[in-house]
Amino acid sequence: MSSTQPRPVYVIGAGPGGLAVAAALRARGVRAVVVEKSDGVGASWRGHYARLHLHTTRRLSALPGLAMPRRFGRWVSRDDVVRYLEKYAEFHELELVTGVEVTRIERAPAAADAGDGGGDGGGDGGGAAAGEGPGWLLHASGGRVLAGRAVVVATGFNHTPRLPDWPGRDTYTGALAHASAYRDPKPYEGRDVLVVGAGNTGAEIAVDLAEGGAARVRLAVRTAPHIVRRSTAGWPAQRTGILVRRLPVRLVDRLGALTAKVSVPDLTAYGLPRPESGLYSRVRQGAIPVQDVGLIAAVRAGTVEPVAAVEAFDGAEVVLADGSRITPDAVVAATGYRRGLEGLIGHLDVLDERGRPLAHGRRTPAQAPGLYFTGFTNPISGMFREMALDAEKIAKALARRLGVRAEARRAAAHLPDTGLRPVDPPA
C-alpha cells in the first residue's frame, strides 16, 4: 500500500558509524532505518578480545548527542563501548532492525518511485522529492527488497578477516587462528605462541599472551611499526593526531621522529628497530602507529620476542623471512581485514583497487548519487571522533538533498512502520 510518508534512508550496519548517522539524520527530521545482520548493536565490538580498550579518550570518542559516562574512565573498555552503543540506540529512539543482512544494493528504476517500494517488507512507497532521483533497492536476506531514498553504508573498517595464503599453510600441524577469533590468553597458557603482525592488535595480543601465562611469545614483524605513548604527561596521543593531521607530511614526519627519540626507547637491540619511513607518511599509506599498552616493557623484558616476518609453513615449522625456522604450538594471525564491499556494491564502480569506497563522508559518488559511506578510514585523529563528524556532515548533506526542512523534526516521532520488526530497546 502506498503512503504519504517518504521512503526511509537505509543505514547498513549498527556499529558506531551507522548509529551516529541514524541519530544525526533523525535530529534533522530525516527518517533513517538501521539494518543490522547480527542480533544487536556493536556486533564487532562484542567480538573483540576482552583486554581491548579504546585508544582514544572518552571525551573525544562520544557520538553525536550523547556523552560517554565519566564512570567509564579515560580509556573505555570493550564492554563499556558495547553498553554505550546500546544506550545510544535507546536514547535516540533509533529504528533498528536486526537479523537482516543486506547482500546487494542497486539503483532503483525510475518507475519504482510510483510503486509500493518493492518486495517483502520493503519501503513504504511514496514519491521522490524533487531532485532526489529514483532511489535505491536493497536486496536482503529472506527475499526482502527494500526501497530507500538514499543509503548509508556503515559496515565497518574491520569487516572480513584477512588471512594470507602463505605457502604450506594447510600443512601446518599447530593451531592457526586469525586474531578476530582471539578472546583471551587462557587457551594458550603454557604454550609457545607466534603472533603475526605488529599493528595495534598484534602488539596488544602479544602482551596479553605474555601476561596471561603463555610459555613463550614471539611477534613476527614485516615492517617495523612506529610506536607512540598513548599518553605523555596527561596529554593523549590522539590530541596530537588531531593537531597535526592537516600539516605537511614531511613536517609531521620530522616532528614524529624527534618525539620518538625523546619518549620511546630504541628497541633495535631487541629486534625492533626504528622505522625507516616517517610516521605520517606511513599513516597516509594506511598504517596507524602502535599505541604502547605494554609492548615496550614486554620487549625489553624479553617476554615478547620480535622475529622476522612469516614466509611459509612446513608441517610443524614456520619459515621466517630471514631463513630461520621455528616450531610454535600456535599461531595468531593479526593480519588485518578487508572491507568486504565487493559483493554488496562492487558492480556500482564505486570502489578503488583495494576495495575501499572512492567517496567518503558527505561526498557521494558521481555515478551513484545518494549512496554514502562512513567508517572506512583509519584516521590518526581517532575513528570514533571522525565517524561522529562524518555523521553530522552526511545528515546535513542528505537533508539538503532530500529537501527536508528543520520543521520535519516534529514529524519524525510519528513515522510509519518499515514493514520489518525493530528490536526491543535495550534495558
C-alpha positions as CSV (number, residue, x, y, z in Angstrom):
1,M,0.0,0.0,0.0
2,S,1.2,3.5,-0.8
3,S,1.9,6.0,1.9
4,T,2.1,9.8,2.0
5,Q,5.2,9.4,4.1
6,P,8.5,9.3,2.2
7,R,10.6,6.2,2.0
8,P,13.4,6.0,4.6
9,V,17.1,6.4,4.3
10,Y,18.6,3.0,5.0
11,V,21.7,2.7,7.1
12,I,23.5,-0.6,6.8
13,G,25.4,-1.6,9.9
14,A,24.6,-0.9,13.6
15,G,28.1,-0.1,14.7
16,P,29.2,3.3,16.0
17,G,29.3,4.8,12.5
18,G,25.8,3.6,11.5
19,L,24.2,4.6,14.8
20,A,25.8,8.0,14.7
21,V,24.5,8.7,11.1
22,A,21.0,7.5,12.0
23,A,20.8,9.7,15.1
24,A,22.1,12.8,13.1
25,L,19.5,12.1,10.4
26,R,16.7,11.8,12.9
27,A,17.7,15.1,14.5
28,R,17.3,16.7,11.1
29,G,13.9,15.2,10.5
30,V,15.1,12.6,8.1
31,R,13.7,9.1,8.7
32,A,16.5,6.6,9.0
33,V,16.2,2.8,9.4
34,V,19.3,0.9,10.6
35,V,19.6,-2.6,9.2
36,E,22.0,-5.0,11.0
37,K,22.7,-8.6,10.1
38,S,23.6,-9.6,13.7
39,D,21.2,-9.7,16.6
40,G,22.3,-6.4,18.3
41,V,24.2,-3.2,18.0
42,G,28.0,-3.1,18.1
43,A,28.5,-6.7,16.9
44,S,32.1,-6.2,16.0
45,W,32.9,-4.7,19.4
46,R,31.2,-7.6,21.2
47,G,33.6,-10.0,19.3
48,H,36.8,-8.2,20.1
49,Y,39.3,-9.6,22.6
50,A,38.5,-8.9,26.3
51,R,41.5,-6.8,27.0
52,L,40.7,-4.2,24.4
53,H,40.2,-0.5,25.4
54,L,39.7,2.5,23.1
55,H,43.0,4.1,22.3
56,T,41.2,7.4,22.1
57,T,39.9,9.3,25.1
58,R,36.3,9.0,26.4
59,R,35.7,12.7,25.8
60,L,36.9,12.6,22.2
61,S,35.1,9.3,21.3
62,A,31.5,10.2,22.0
63,L,28.9,10.1,19.2
64,P,26.6,13.0,18.4
65,G,24.0,13.8,21.0
66,L,25.2,11.6,23.9
67,A,28.4,11.8,26.0
68,M,30.1,8.7,27.3
69,P,29.6,8.4,31.1
70,R,32.5,9.5,33.3
71,R,32.5,6.3,35.2
72,F,33.8,4.5,32.1
73,G,37.2,6.1,32.7
74,R,39.5,7.8,30.3
75,W,40.2,4.7,28.2
76,V,36.9,3.0,27.6
77,S,36.8,-0.8,27.8
78,R,35.3,-3.1,25.2
79,D,32.3,-3.9,27.4
80,D,31.6,-0.3,28.1
81,V,31.7,0.6,24.4
82,V,29.0,-2.0,23.9
83,R,27.0,-0.6,26.8
84,Y,27.3,2.9,25.3
85,L,26.2,1.8,21.9
86,E,23.1,0.1,23.3
87,K,22.2,3.1,25.3
88,Y,22.8,5.4,22.3
89,A,20.3,3.5,20.2
90,E,17.8,3.6,23.0
91,F,18.4,7.3,23.9
92,H,17.9,8.4,20.3
93,E,15.0,6.1,19.7
94,L,16.5,4.7,16.5
95,E,14.6,2.5,14.2
96,L,16.7,-0.6,14.3
97,V,16.1,-3.9,12.5
98,T,18.4,-6.9,13.4
99,G,18.9,-10.3,11.9
100,V,18.5,-8.9,8.3
101,E,21.6,-8.9,6.0
102,V,21.7,-6.7,3.0
103,T,23.5,-8.6,0.3
104,R,23.3,-6.2,-2.8
105,I,22.5,-2.6,-3.4
106,E,21.1,-1.4,-6.8
107,R,19.8,1.8,-8.3
108,A,16.0,1.7,-8.4
109,P,14.4,2.1,-11.8
110,A,12.6,5.4,-12.2
111,A,9.2,3.6,-12.2
112,A,9.9,2.4,-8.6
113,D,9.0,5.9,-7.3
114,A,5.4,5.3,-8.2
115,G,5.3,1.8,-6.9
116,D,4.9,0.1,-3.5
117,G,8.6,0.1,-2.5
118,G,9.1,-3.4,-3.8
119,G,9.2,-6.8,-2.2
120,D,8.6,-8.3,1.2
121,G,8.7,-5.6,3.9
122,G,10.5,-3.1,1.7
123,G,9.9,0.6,2.0
124,D,6.6,2.5,2.1
125,G,6.2,3.8,-1.4
126,G,5.6,7.4,-1.9
127,G,7.0,9.8,-4.5
128,A,10.6,11.0,-4.5
129,A,11.3,14.5,-3.5
130,A,12.3,17.0,-6.2
131,G,15.9,16.3,-7.2
132,E,16.0,13.2,-5.1
133,G,16.4,10.7,-8.0
134,P,14.9,7.2,-8.3
135,G,16.4,6.0,-5.0
136,W,17.8,2.6,-4.2
137,L,16.8,-1.0,-3.9
138,L,18.4,-3.2,-1.2
139,H,18.3,-7.0,-1.6
140,A,18.3,-8.6,1.8
141,S,18.0,-12.0,3.5
142,G,14.7,-13.7,3.4
143,G,14.0,-12.5,-0.1
144,R,13.3,-8.9,1.0
145,V,13.7,-6.0,-1.3
146,L,13.8,-2.7,0.5
147,A,13.3,0.6,-1.3
148,G,15.1,3.6,0.1
149,R,15.5,7.3,-0.7
150,A,19.3,7.0,0.0
151,V,21.7,4.5,1.5
152,V,24.5,5.0,4.0
153,V,26.9,2.0,4.1
154,A,28.5,1.7,7.6
155,T,29.5,-2.0,7.6
156,G,32.9,-1.2,9.2
157,F,36.6,-0.9,8.5
158,N,37.4,-4.3,10.1
159,H,34.8,-6.4,8.3
160,T,36.2,-9.5,6.8
161,P,39.3,-11.2,8.4
162,R,42.2,-11.4,6.0
163,L,44.4,-14.5,6.4
164,P,47.4,-14.5,3.9
165,D,47.7,-17.6,1.7
166,W,51.1,-18.5,3.0
167,P,52.8,-21.4,1.1
168,G,52.2,-24.6,3.1
169,R,49.6,-23.0,5.3
170,D,47.4,-26.1,5.0
171,T,50.2,-28.3,6.2
172,Y,50.8,-26.6,9.5
173,T,50.1,-29.1,12.3
174,G,49.8,-26.5,15.1
175,A,46.8,-24.3,15.8
176,L,46.3,-21.4,13.4
177,A,43.7,-18.7,14.0
178,H,43.0,-15.2,12.8
179,A,43.1,-12.5,15.6
180,S,39.4,-12.0,15.1
181,A,38.9,-15.3,16.9
182,Y,41.1,-14.4,19.8
183,R,39.3,-13.5,23.1
184,D,41.8,-14.1,26.0
185,P,45.0,-15.9,26.7
186,K,43.5,-18.8,28.7
187,P,43.6,-21.3,25.8
188,Y,47.3,-20.5,25.2
189,E,48.5,-21.0,28.8
190,G,51.8,-22.9,28.8
191,R,52.1,-22.8,25.0
192,D,54.6,-21.4,22.6
193,V,52.7,-18.8,20.5
194,L,53.7,-16.8,17.5
195,V,51.7,-13.6,16.8
196,V,51.9,-12.4,13.2
197,G,51.6,-8.7,12.6
198,A,52.9,-5.8,14.6
199,G,49.9,-3.4,14.4
200,N,47.9,-2.4,17.4
201,T,46.0,-5.7,17.5
202,G,49.0,-7.9,17.2
203,A,51.1,-5.9,19.7
204,E,48.3,-5.9,22.3
205,I,47.5,-9.6,21.8
206,A,51.2,-10.5,22.2
207,V,51.3,-8.5,25.5
208,D,48.1,-10.2,26.6
209,L,49.5,-13.6,25.9
210,A,52.8,-12.8,27.7
211,E,50.9,-11.6,30.8
212,G,48.4,-14.4,30.6
213,G,50.6,-17.4,31.0
214,A,51.9,-18.3,27.6
215,A,55.2,-20.2,27.8
216,R,56.8,-18.1,25.0
217,V,55.5,-15.3,22.8
218,R,57.1,-14.2,19.6
219,L,55.9,-11.3,17.4
220,A,56.6,-11.6,13.6
221,V,57.3,-8.2,12.2
222,R,57.5,-7.5,8.5
223,T,57.8,-3.7,8.7
224,A,58.9,-2.1,12.0
225,P,56.0,0.0,13.4
226,H,56.0,3.5,14.8
227,I,55.3,3.2,18.5
228,V,53.8,6.1,20.4
229,R,52.9,6.6,24.0
230,R,49.1,6.6,24.5
231,S,49.5,9.5,26.8
232,T,52.5,11.6,27.8
233,A,52.2,13.8,31.0
234,G,48.5,13.6,30.7
235,W,48.5,14.6,27.0
236,P,46.9,11.9,24.8
237,A,48.5,11.0,21.5
238,Q,45.0,11.4,19.9
239,R,45.1,15.2,20.5
240,T,48.5,15.4,18.8
241,G,47.0,13.5,15.9
242,I,44.1,16.0,15.7
243,L,46.5,18.9,15.7
244,V,48.9,17.7,13.1
245,R,46.7,15.8,10.6
246,R,46.4,18.9,8.3
247,L,50.1,19.8,8.5
248,P,52.5,18.9,5.6
249,V,53.5,15.3,5.7
250,R,57.3,15.9,5.8
251,L,56.9,18.3,8.8
252,V,54.9,15.8,10.8
253,D,57.4,13.1,9.9
254,R,60.2,15.2,11.3
255,L,58.2,16.1,14.5
256,G,57.3,12.4,14.9
257,A,61.0,11.4,14.7
258,L,62.0,13.9,17.3
259,T,59.2,13.0,19.6
260,A,60.0,9.3,19.3
261,K,63.7,9.8,20.2
262,V,62.6,11.6,23.4
263,S,59.7,9.4,24.5
264,V,60.3,5.9,23.1
265,P,63.4,3.9,23.7
266,D,65.4,2.4,20.9
267,L,64.5,-1.3,20.7
268,T,66.9,-2.2,17.8
269,A,68.9,-4.4,20.1
270,Y,65.8,-6.4,20.8
271,G,64.9,-6.9,17.2
272,L,62.6,-4.0,16.7
273,P,64.4,-1.1,15.0
274,R,63.1,2.4,14.5
275,P,61.1,2.6,11.2
276,E,62.9,4.0,8.2
277,S,59.9,5.9,6.8
278,G,58.2,8.8,8.6
279,L,55.2,8.4,10.9
280,Y,52.8,10.5,8.9
281,S,54.0,9.0,5.6
282,R,53.0,5.6,7.0
283,V,49.7,6.9,8.2
284,R,48.9,8.2,4.7
285,Q,49.6,4.7,3.4
286,G,47.1,3.3,5.9
287,A,49.5,2.2,8.8
288,I,48.4,3.7,12.1
289,P,51.1,4.0,14.8
290,V,51.1,1.4,17.6
291,Q,50.0,2.9,20.9
292,D,52.0,1.4,23.7
293,V,49.9,-0.5,26.1
294,G,52.7,-2.7,27.4
295,L,54.7,-3.7,24.3
296,I,57.8,-1.6,25.1
297,A,58.2,-3.1,28.5
298,A,57.4,-6.6,27.3
299,V,60.1,-6.4,24.5
300,R,62.7,-5.0,26.9
301,A,61.9,-7.8,29.5
302,G,62.1,-10.5,26.8
303,T,58.5,-11.7,27.4
304,V,57.7,-10.7,23.8
305,E,60.4,-11.5,21.2
306,P,60.3,-9.8,17.8
307,V,61.2,-12.1,14.9
308,A,61.2,-11.8,11.2
309,A,58.1,-12.0,9.1
310,V,56.4,-15.2,8.2
311,E,57.2,-16.5,4.7
312,A,55.8,-20.1,4.7
313,F,54.7,-23.1,6.8
314,D,56.2,-26.5,6.6
315,G,54.4,-29.1,8.7
316,A,55.1,-28.1,12.4
317,E,57.5,-25.4,11.3
318,V,57.1,-21.8,10.4
319,V,59.6,-20.4,7.9
320,L,60.6,-16.8,8.6
321,A,61.9,-14.2,6.1
322,D,65.4,-14.4,7.5
323,G,65.6,-18.1,6.7
324,S,65.2,-19.3,10.3
325,R,62.5,-21.9,11.3
326,I,60.6,-22.0,14.5
327,T,58.0,-24.5,15.8
328,P,55.3,-22.7,17.8
329,D,52.4,-24.6,19.2
330,A,50.0,-22.0,17.9
331,V,49.9,-19.0,15.5
332,V,47.6,-16.0,15.9
333,A,47.5,-14.0,12.7
334,A,46.9,-10.3,13.4
335,T,47.0,-9.7,9.6
336,G,44.1,-7.3,9.2
337,Y,40.8,-7.2,7.5
338,R,39.2,-6.4,4.2
339,R,36.3,-4.0,3.8
340,G,34.3,-6.8,2.2
341,L,32.2,-4.5,0.0
342,E,32.6,-6.2,-3.4
343,G,29.5,-8.3,-3.3
344,L,27.4,-5.5,-1.9
345,I,28.4,-2.7,-4.2
346,G,31.2,-3.9,-6.4
347,H,29.0,-3.7,-9.5
348,L,28.4,0.1,-9.0
349,D,32.0,1.1,-9.8
350,V,32.4,3.0,-6.5
351,L,35.4,1.1,-5.1
352,D,39.1,1.6,-5.7
353,E,41.6,-1.2,-6.5
354,R,41.9,-2.0,-2.8
355,G,38.2,-2.4,-2.3
356,R,37.7,1.0,-0.5
357,P,35.0,3.5,-1.3
358,L,36.0,6.2,-3.7
359,A,33.9,8.7,-1.8
360,H,33.5,9.1,1.9
361,G,31.6,11.1,4.4
362,R,29.4,13.8,2.9
363,R,30.6,13.2,-0.6
364,T,28.6,10.8,-2.7
365,P,30.0,9.1,-5.9
366,A,29.1,10.9,-9.1
367,Q,28.0,7.6,-10.6
368,A,25.9,6.7,-7.5
369,P,24.2,9.8,-6.1
370,G,22.5,9.2,-2.8
371,L,25.0,6.5,-1.7
372,Y,27.1,7.4,1.3
373,F,29.9,5.8,3.2
374,T,31.2,6.2,6.8
375,G,33.8,4.4,8.9
376,F,36.0,3.2,6.1
377,T,39.1,5.2,7.0
378,N,41.5,4.7,10.0
379,P,42.5,8.3,10.8
380,I,45.3,9.3,13.2
381,S,42.8,11.6,15.0
382,G,40.6,8.7,16.1
383,M,38.0,6.6,14.3
384,F,35.1,7.3,16.7
385,R,35.7,11.1,16.5
386,E,35.8,11.1,12.7
387,M,32.7,8.9,12.5
388,A,30.9,11.4,14.7
389,L,32.0,14.3,12.5
390,D,31.0,12.4,9.4
391,A,27.6,11.7,10.8
392,E,26.8,15.3,11.1
393,K,28.1,16.1,7.6
394,I,26.2,13.2,6.0
395,A,23.0,14.2,7.7
396,K,23.3,17.8,6.6
397,A,24.1,16.8,3.1
398,L,21.2,14.3,2.9
399,A,18.7,16.7,4.5
400,R,19.6,19.2,1.9
401,R,19.5,16.7,-0.9
402,L,16.1,15.3,0.1
403,G,14.6,18.8,0.7
404,V,13.9,18.1,4.4
405,R,13.3,21.2,6.4
406,A,14.1,21.6,10.1
407,E,10.3,21.6,11.0
408,A,10.2,18.0,9.9
409,R,11.8,17.0,13.2
410,R,8.5,17.0,14.9
411,A,7.1,14.6,12.4
412,A,10.0,12.2,12.9
413,A,8.4,10.9,16.1
414,H,5.3,9.8,14.1
415,L,6.9,7.9,11.3
416,P,5.2,4.8,9.8
417,D,6.4,1.2,10.2
418,T,9.1,-0.1,7.9
419,G,7.4,-3.5,7.4
420,L,10.3,-5.0,9.4
421,R,10.3,-5.7,13.1
422,P,12.6,-3.4,15.1
423,V,14.3,-4.9,18.1
424,D,13.2,-4.0,21.6
425,P,15.2,-1.2,23.2
426,P,18.0,-2.4,25.4
427,A,17.4,-2.4,29.1
